Amino acid sequence: MSFKNIIFLCIVLWALELNAQKDSKHPELPKSGKELQDIIPTGWEILSQTSGDLNGDGYEDLAFAIQSPVKETIEYNDGIESDSLQTNPRVLGIYFGKRNGKFKKTLQSNTFIINRNTPTMEEPFKGIQILPNGDLQIDFYIWPCRNCTSWSSHEYRFRYQNKAFELITYLESISQRVTGDEIYYNIDFPIKTLKITTETRNEDDEPEYDETLKKFELHHLKTIQSLGKPFEWEFLQLRI
């Protein structure tokens, strides 16, 4: 082997090592497994798990969110206060059940199950479930701090179709602590409608409702993979 080829090989191996180090906090889940314990990396914590038929083939599938035992420290500074924030890498895994009794990996996302991004934030991830109709539901709750005057709940529903988990429904509710007012957003992507419901309190502290229905155009449904991470897609003046 020539000196030039040796140098080239060293560069390739160095690049592969750097890439491995970069992704080492999110290990590649195995392609298949007999049980959930065969799939989850050693030491990782199960945050939420669910089972059901996601693809309509009659076999039970698995979906889970797991967290690394290794803490990642981030220095937080918002210009007013600074602190260190400890988080753990998280992974979303989806496996389809097969006739041979094993589960085969269909999806791994290292970004969709978010963690706290400020020291005072409540745990944002609230769970994952497979609904009776086979849709996959992932829930989040955003309360930035104990003294904050508003908080929000977010519900994503995905359906396995066109060989991907496409976003079918997005629900968001925002609550105001002081007034007790609430606003609800319900987006139905297949029929392309956004329903906005506001709930306010009158002088007698009784709720009053107002509802608006809007149509929109969308050429391609978003998927878990194309979304990448919650709240980064700006759509209809919402962060989805």
C-alpha positions as CSV (number, residue, x, y, z in Angstrom):
1,M,0.0,0.0,0.0
2,S,1.4,3.4,-1.0
3,F,2.0,6.2,1.5
4,K,-0.8,8.2,-0.2
5,N,-3.3,5.4,0.3
6,I,-2.2,5.0,3.9
7,I,-2.8,8.7,4.6
8,F,-6.2,8.5,2.9
9,L,-7.2,5.4,5.0
10,C,-6.1,7.2,8.2
11,I,-8.3,10.2,7.3
12,V,-11.3,7.9,6.6
13,L,-10.9,6.1,9.9
14,W,-10.4,9.3,11.8
15,A,-13.7,10.7,10.3
16,L,-15.5,7.5,11.2
17,E,-14.2,7.7,14.7
18,L,-15.3,11.3,15.1
19,N,-18.8,10.5,13.8
20,A,-19.0,7.6,16.2
21,Q,-18.1,9.8,19.1
22,K,-20.6,12.4,18.0
23,D,-23.4,9.8,17.9
24,S,-22.2,7.8,20.9
25,K,-24.7,9.4,23.2
26,H,-27.5,8.1,21.0
27,P,-26.6,4.4,20.3
28,E,-28.1,2.7,17.2
29,L,-31.0,0.5,18.4
30,P,-30.8,-3.1,17.2
31,K,-32.6,-4.0,14.0
32,S,-34.8,-6.6,15.8
33,G,-35.5,-8.2,19.2
34,K,-37.7,-10.8,20.8
35,E,-38.6,-8.6,23.7
36,L,-38.3,-5.0,24.8
37,Q,-35.4,-5.9,27.0
38,D,-33.5,-7.2,24.0
39,I,-33.9,-3.8,22.3
40,I,-33.2,-1.2,25.0
41,P,-29.5,-0.4,25.6
42,T,-28.1,-1.5,29.0
43,G,-28.8,1.0,31.7
44,W,-31.3,3.1,29.8
45,E,-34.5,4.1,31.6
46,I,-37.9,3.5,30.0
47,L,-39.8,6.8,30.2
48,S,-42.9,5.5,28.5
49,Q,-43.9,2.4,26.5
50,T,-47.0,1.2,24.7
51,S,-48.1,-1.7,22.5
52,G,-50.8,-2.1,19.8
53,D,-51.3,-2.7,16.1
54,L,-49.8,0.4,14.3
55,N,-49.8,-0.9,10.7
56,G,-53.0,-3.0,10.7
57,D,-51.3,-6.4,10.0
58,G,-52.8,-8.0,13.1
59,Y,-49.5,-8.2,15.0
60,E,-48.7,-6.3,18.1
61,D,-46.2,-3.5,17.7
62,L,-44.0,-1.6,20.2
63,A,-43.4,2.1,20.7
64,F,-41.2,3.5,23.5
65,A,-39.3,6.4,24.8
66,I,-36.1,5.8,26.7
67,Q,-33.5,7.9,28.4
68,S,-29.7,7.5,28.8
69,P,-28.2,7.1,32.3
70,V,-25.5,9.5,31.2
71,K,-26.3,13.1,32.1
72,E,-25.4,16.0,29.8
73,T,-24.6,19.3,31.4
74,I,-25.5,22.5,29.5
75,E,-24.6,26.0,30.7
76,Y,-27.8,28.1,30.6
77,N,-27.8,31.9,30.4
78,D,-30.8,33.9,29.3
79,G,-29.2,37.3,29.9
80,I,-30.8,37.6,33.4
81,E,-29.7,34.5,35.2
82,S,-27.3,31.7,34.5
83,D,-27.3,28.1,35.8
84,S,-26.2,24.6,34.7
85,L,-28.9,22.4,33.2
86,Q,-28.5,18.6,33.4
87,T,-30.3,16.5,30.8
88,N,-30.1,13.0,29.5
89,P,-30.1,12.0,25.8
90,R,-33.5,10.5,24.8
91,V,-34.6,8.1,22.0
92,L,-38.0,7.3,20.5
93,G,-38.2,3.7,19.1
94,I,-40.9,2.0,17.1
95,Y,-40.8,-1.7,16.2
96,F,-43.3,-3.7,14.2
97,G,-44.3,-7.2,15.3
98,K,-43.6,-10.0,12.9
99,R,-45.0,-13.5,12.3
100,N,-41.9,-15.1,13.8
101,G,-42.6,-13.4,17.1
102,K,-39.8,-10.9,16.8
103,F,-40.0,-7.1,16.6
104,K,-38.3,-5.3,13.7
105,K,-37.1,-1.7,14.0
106,T,-39.2,0.7,11.9
107,L,-38.1,4.1,13.3
108,Q,-35.6,5.6,15.6
109,S,-35.6,9.3,16.5
110,N,-33.0,10.9,18.6
111,T,-34.6,14.3,18.7
112,F,-38.4,14.0,19.0
113,I,-38.6,13.2,22.8
114,I,-37.4,16.5,24.1
115,N,-36.0,17.2,27.5
116,R,-36.0,20.4,29.6
117,N,-34.2,23.4,28.1
118,T,-34.2,25.7,31.1
119,P,-33.3,24.9,34.8
120,T,-36.8,25.9,36.0
121,M,-38.8,24.1,33.4
122,E,-41.1,21.2,34.3
123,E,-40.6,17.8,32.7
124,P,-42.1,18.4,29.1
125,F,-42.6,14.8,28.0
126,K,-45.8,13.2,29.2
127,G,-46.0,9.9,27.5
128,I,-46.7,7.8,24.4
129,Q,-49.6,5.6,23.6
130,I,-51.1,3.6,20.7
131,L,-54.8,4.4,20.3
132,P,-57.5,1.7,19.6
133,N,-57.6,2.8,15.9
134,G,-53.8,2.3,15.6
135,D,-52.7,5.9,15.7
136,L,-49.6,6.8,17.7
137,Q,-50.1,9.6,20.2
138,I,-47.2,11.6,21.9
139,D,-48.0,14.2,24.6
140,F,-46.0,17.1,25.9
141,Y,-46.7,19.7,28.7
142,I,-44.8,23.0,28.7
143,W,-44.6,24.9,31.9
144,P,-41.4,27.0,31.8
145,C,-41.3,27.9,35.5
146,R,-43.3,27.8,38.7
147,N,-43.9,31.5,38.6
148,C,-45.0,31.6,35.0
149,T,-48.6,32.7,34.4
150,S,-49.4,30.3,31.5
151,W,-48.8,26.7,30.5
152,S,-49.7,24.6,27.5
153,S,-50.4,21.0,26.6
154,H,-49.6,19.5,23.2
155,E,-50.8,16.3,21.6
156,Y,-49.4,14.8,18.4
157,R,-51.2,12.0,16.6
158,F,-49.4,10.1,13.9
159,R,-50.7,7.4,11.5
160,Y,-48.6,4.8,9.7
161,Q,-49.3,5.3,6.0
162,N,-47.2,5.8,2.9
163,K,-44.4,3.9,4.7
164,A,-44.1,6.7,7.3
165,F,-45.7,8.0,10.5
166,E,-47.6,11.0,9.2
167,L,-48.9,13.7,11.4
168,I,-52.7,13.4,11.3
169,T,-53.8,15.6,14.2
170,Y,-52.3,18.3,16.4
171,L,-54.0,19.6,19.5
172,E,-52.8,22.4,21.7
173,S,-54.3,24.1,24.7
174,I,-53.0,27.2,26.5
175,S,-54.2,28.1,30.0
176,Q,-53.8,31.4,31.8
177,R,-53.3,31.3,35.5
178,V,-54.6,34.7,36.4
179,T,-57.7,35.0,34.3
180,G,-58.5,31.3,33.9
181,D,-59.0,31.8,30.2
182,E,-58.1,29.0,27.8
183,I,-57.6,28.6,24.1
184,Y,-57.7,25.4,22.2
185,Y,-56.2,24.6,18.7
186,N,-57.3,21.5,16.9
187,I,-55.6,20.9,13.5
188,D,-57.0,18.1,11.3
189,F,-54.4,17.7,8.6
190,P,-56.2,15.2,6.2
191,I,-59.2,17.5,5.9
192,K,-57.1,20.7,6.2
193,T,-59.0,22.5,8.9
194,L,-57.9,24.4,12.1
195,K,-60.5,24.8,14.8
196,I,-59.8,27.5,17.4
197,T,-61.9,27.5,20.6
198,T,-61.5,30.2,23.2
199,E,-62.9,29.9,26.7
200,T,-63.2,33.1,28.8
201,R,-64.8,33.9,32.2
202,N,-67.5,36.4,32.6
203,E,-68.2,38.6,35.6
204,D,-70.1,35.6,37.3
205,D,-67.0,33.4,36.6
206,E,-69.0,31.3,34.1
207,P,-67.3,30.1,30.9
208,E,-68.1,31.7,27.6
209,Y,-67.0,30.0,24.3
210,D,-66.1,31.3,20.9
211,E,-65.2,29.0,18.0
212,T,-63.6,29.7,14.7
213,L,-62.9,27.2,11.8
214,K,-60.3,27.9,9.2
215,K,-59.3,26.1,6.0
216,F,-55.7,25.8,4.8
217,E,-53.6,24.2,2.1
218,L,-50.9,21.6,2.7
219,H,-49.4,19.5,-0.1
220,H,-47.5,17.0,2.0
221,L,-48.2,15.7,5.5
222,K,-45.4,16.0,8.0
223,T,-43.9,12.9,9.5
224,I,-42.0,12.2,12.7
225,Q,-38.8,12.3,10.8
226,S,-39.5,15.4,8.8
227,L,-40.6,17.3,11.9
228,G,-37.3,16.3,13.6
229,K,-38.1,18.0,16.9
230,P,-41.3,19.4,18.4
231,F,-42.1,23.1,18.2
232,E,-39.7,23.9,15.3
233,W,-42.2,23.9,12.5
234,E,-44.0,27.2,12.1
235,F,-47.5,26.6,10.7
236,L,-50.6,28.8,10.9
237,Q,-48.8,31.0,13.4
238,L,-48.2,28.1,15.7
239,R,-45.0,26.3,16.6
240,I,-45.8,22.6,16.0
